Amino acid sequence: MHVAASPDLDPEDPAAGAPEAAAPEPKRRTRPKPGERRVQILQTLASMLEQPGAERVTTAALAGRLEVSEAALYRHFASKAQMFEGLIEFIESSIYTLLNQISEREAAGLVQAQRIVSVLLQFGERNPGMSRVMVGDALVYENERLIQRMNLFFDRVEATLRQVLRQAAEADGSDTPTVHANAQASVLVSFIIGRLQRYARSGFKRMPTEQLDVALALLTR
């Protein structure tokens, strides 16, 4: 964290003579504001989850990384589960914003579906720690409601895919557009989760977007 330096003092006026040298004031370490500390805690938690092969992150390890006491963490979060909820909220906010942008900018149908898949995999690739949260890897020993919340997140993504794929199926003259869209959306969500899971379990070596264009062409034809 950047600590702001004290502003320089104005130089003495030479016309005023040479007063006795004053002892320099000690620099004060500025404390982050409550909101800034919360962000710092979440950023540190996410970075710890990015370590390949990382096991369960304890509050003691998190406090040690931040060089604060565990009690200091609980002044900003009521529990570790609440810290993970902060990460999930970041995932939800980021992805839902991107999905809205896709809906506004892309024509409905297969192009939208492909963009949705790409966005989720790119997000996970750029945020390795978050990818472990998304697939539940980092939540195994945490509160059950966290896993349920991530399940709801992917349910919402699947519902969005069903909608755009049904439009595509209708445009193609399918006799059963809903059945087709439901099956295809389920396959795409399973593909997203599988790619993110492989990424996390490979120590972040197997990229989620590996040969993505070819894979999407096969899955959405």
C-alpha positions as CSV (number, residue, x, y, z in Angstrom):
1,M,0.0,0.0,0.0
2,H,1.3,3.5,-0.9
3,V,1.9,5.6,2.2
4,A,1.8,9.3,1.5
5,A,4.9,11.2,2.4
6,S,4.6,14.3,4.6
7,P,4.6,17.6,2.5
8,D,7.9,19.4,2.3
9,L,8.2,22.4,4.7
10,D,8.6,25.8,3.2
11,P,12.3,27.0,3.1
12,E,13.3,29.6,5.7
13,D,13.3,33.2,4.6
14,P,17.0,34.2,4.4
15,A,16.1,37.8,5.3
16,A,14.8,36.6,8.7
17,G,18.2,35.5,10.0
18,A,19.3,32.0,10.8
19,P,17.1,30.5,13.6
20,E,18.1,27.5,15.5
21,A,17.6,24.3,13.5
22,A,14.3,22.7,14.6
23,A,14.2,19.0,15.1
24,P,12.6,17.3,12.1
25,E,9.1,16.1,12.7
26,P,8.8,12.3,12.6
27,K,6.9,11.1,9.5
28,R,3.5,9.7,10.5
29,R,2.3,6.5,8.9
30,T,-1.1,7.2,7.5
31,R,-3.7,4.6,8.2
32,P,-6.0,3.5,5.4
33,K,-9.6,4.5,5.7
34,P,-12.1,1.7,6.6
35,G,-13.2,1.3,3.0
36,E,-9.6,1.2,1.7
37,R,-8.7,-1.4,4.3
38,R,-11.6,-3.6,3.2
39,V,-10.4,-3.5,-0.4
40,Q,-6.9,-4.2,0.7
41,I,-8.0,-7.3,2.6
42,L,-10.0,-8.6,-0.3
43,Q,-7.1,-7.9,-2.8
44,T,-4.7,-9.8,-0.5
45,L,-7.1,-12.7,-0.1
46,A,-7.4,-13.0,-3.9
47,S,-3.7,-12.8,-4.4
48,M,-3.2,-15.6,-1.8
49,L,-5.7,-17.8,-3.7
50,E,-3.5,-17.2,-6.9
51,Q,-0.7,-19.3,-5.5
52,P,-0.6,-22.6,-7.3
53,G,-1.4,-25.5,-5.0
54,A,-2.6,-23.1,-2.3
55,E,-4.5,-24.8,0.5
56,R,-7.2,-23.3,2.6
57,V,-6.4,-19.6,3.4
58,T,-6.6,-19.0,7.2
59,T,-7.3,-15.7,8.8
60,A,-4.0,-16.1,10.6
61,A,-2.1,-16.3,7.3
62,L,-4.1,-13.5,5.8
63,A,-3.4,-11.3,8.8
64,G,0.2,-12.2,8.6
65,R,0.4,-11.2,5.0
66,L,-1.2,-7.8,5.8
67,E,1.0,-7.4,8.9
68,V,-2.0,-6.9,11.2
69,S,-3.7,-8.8,13.9
70,E,-6.6,-11.2,13.2
71,A,-8.7,-8.9,15.4
72,A,-8.0,-6.1,12.9
73,L,-9.5,-8.2,10.1
74,Y,-12.7,-8.7,12.1
75,R,-13.1,-5.0,12.5
76,H,-13.9,-4.8,8.8
77,F,-15.5,-8.2,8.2
78,A,-17.7,-10.2,10.7
79,S,-16.3,-13.5,9.5
80,K,-14.1,-15.1,6.8
81,A,-17.2,-16.1,5.0
82,Q,-18.0,-12.4,4.6
83,M,-14.6,-11.8,3.1
84,F,-15.3,-14.5,0.5
85,E,-18.7,-12.9,-0.1
86,G,-16.9,-9.7,-0.9
87,L,-15.0,-11.6,-3.6
88,I,-18.2,-13.2,-5.0
89,E,-19.8,-9.8,-5.1
90,F,-16.9,-8.5,-7.2
91,I,-17.3,-11.5,-9.6
92,E,-21.0,-11.0,-9.9
93,S,-20.7,-7.2,-10.4
94,S,-18.0,-7.6,-13.0
95,I,-19.6,-10.4,-15.0
96,Y,-23.2,-9.1,-14.9
97,T,-21.9,-5.7,-16.2
98,L,-20.2,-7.4,-19.1
99,L,-23.2,-9.5,-19.9
100,N,-25.3,-6.4,-20.1
101,Q,-22.8,-4.8,-22.5
102,I,-22.9,-7.9,-24.7
103,S,-26.7,-7.8,-24.8
104,E,-26.6,-4.1,-25.8
105,R,-23.8,-4.4,-28.4
106,E,-24.2,-7.9,-30.0
107,A,-26.9,-9.2,-32.2
108,A,-29.0,-11.9,-30.5
109,G,-28.2,-15.5,-31.1
110,L,-25.0,-17.5,-31.4
111,V,-22.7,-14.5,-31.4
112,Q,-24.0,-13.4,-28.0
113,A,-23.7,-16.9,-26.6
114,Q,-20.1,-17.2,-27.8
115,R,-19.2,-13.8,-26.3
116,I,-20.8,-14.8,-23.0
117,V,-18.6,-17.9,-22.8
118,S,-15.5,-15.9,-23.9
119,V,-16.1,-13.2,-21.3
120,L,-16.4,-15.7,-18.4
121,L,-13.3,-17.6,-19.4
122,Q,-11.2,-14.5,-20.0
123,F,-12.3,-13.1,-16.6
124,G,-11.2,-16.3,-14.9
125,E,-7.9,-16.4,-16.8
126,R,-7.0,-12.8,-15.8
127,N,-8.1,-13.3,-12.2
128,P,-6.7,-16.8,-11.2
129,G,-7.7,-16.4,-7.5
130,M,-11.3,-15.5,-8.6
131,S,-11.4,-18.6,-10.8
132,R,-10.9,-20.8,-7.8
133,V,-13.8,-19.1,-6.1
134,M,-16.0,-19.4,-9.2
135,V,-15.6,-23.2,-9.4
136,G,-15.8,-23.6,-5.6
137,D,-12.2,-24.8,-5.2
138,A,-11.5,-22.1,-2.6
139,L,-14.9,-22.6,-0.9
140,V,-14.7,-26.3,0.0
141,Y,-14.0,-25.7,3.7
142,E,-16.0,-22.5,4.0
143,N,-19.6,-21.8,4.6
144,E,-22.1,-23.8,2.5
145,R,-24.0,-20.7,1.5
146,L,-20.9,-19.5,-0.5
147,I,-21.1,-22.5,-2.8
148,Q,-24.8,-22.1,-3.1
149,R,-24.3,-18.5,-4.1
150,M,-21.8,-19.4,-6.8
151,N,-24.2,-22.1,-8.0
152,L,-26.9,-19.4,-8.4
153,F,-24.4,-17.3,-10.3
154,F,-23.9,-20.0,-12.9
155,D,-27.7,-20.7,-12.9
156,R,-28.2,-17.0,-14.0
157,V,-25.5,-17.3,-16.7
158,E,-27.2,-20.5,-18.0
159,A,-30.6,-18.7,-18.0
160,T,-29.0,-15.9,-20.1
161,L,-27.6,-18.4,-22.5
162,R,-30.9,-20.2,-22.8
163,Q,-32.6,-17.0,-23.8
164,V,-30.2,-16.0,-26.6
165,L,-29.9,-19.6,-27.9
166,R,-33.6,-19.9,-28.0
167,Q,-33.7,-16.8,-30.2
168,A,-31.1,-18.3,-32.4
169,A,-33.0,-21.6,-32.7
170,E,-36.2,-19.8,-33.6
171,A,-34.4,-17.9,-36.2
172,D,-33.1,-21.1,-37.7
173,G,-36.6,-22.5,-37.8
174,S,-36.2,-25.2,-35.1
175,D,-39.3,-27.1,-34.3
176,T,-38.2,-27.3,-30.6
177,P,-36.3,-24.1,-29.9
178,T,-36.7,-24.3,-26.1
179,V,-35.4,-27.9,-25.9
180,H,-32.5,-27.1,-28.2
181,A,-31.6,-24.0,-26.3
182,N,-31.8,-25.6,-22.8
183,A,-29.5,-28.5,-23.8
184,Q,-27.0,-26.2,-25.5
185,A,-26.9,-23.7,-22.6
186,S,-26.3,-26.6,-20.2
187,V,-23.4,-27.9,-22.3
188,L,-21.8,-24.4,-22.5
189,V,-22.0,-23.8,-18.8
190,S,-20.5,-27.2,-18.1
191,F,-17.7,-26.2,-20.6
192,I,-17.1,-22.9,-18.7
193,I,-16.9,-24.6,-15.3
194,G,-14.7,-27.4,-16.7
195,R,-12.2,-25.0,-18.3
196,L,-12.0,-22.9,-15.1
197,Q,-11.6,-26.1,-13.0
198,R,-8.8,-27.4,-15.2
199,Y,-7.1,-24.0,-15.0
200,A,-7.1,-24.0,-11.2
201,R,-6.1,-27.6,-10.9
202,S,-3.2,-27.3,-13.3
203,G,-1.6,-24.6,-11.2
204,F,-2.9,-22.0,-13.6
205,K,-0.9,-23.5,-16.5
206,R,-3.7,-24.7,-18.8
207,M,-5.4,-21.5,-20.0
208,P,-9.2,-21.5,-20.1
209,T,-9.2,-19.8,-23.5
210,E,-7.0,-22.4,-25.1
211,Q,-8.2,-23.1,-28.6
212,L,-11.4,-21.3,-27.6
213,D,-12.6,-20.3,-31.1
214,V,-12.4,-23.9,-32.3
215,A,-14.2,-25.2,-29.2
216,L,-17.0,-22.6,-29.5
217,A,-17.5,-23.4,-33.2
218,L,-18.0,-27.1,-32.2
219,L,-20.3,-26.3,-29.3
220,T,-22.6,-23.7,-31.0
221,R,-23.0,-25.0,-34.5
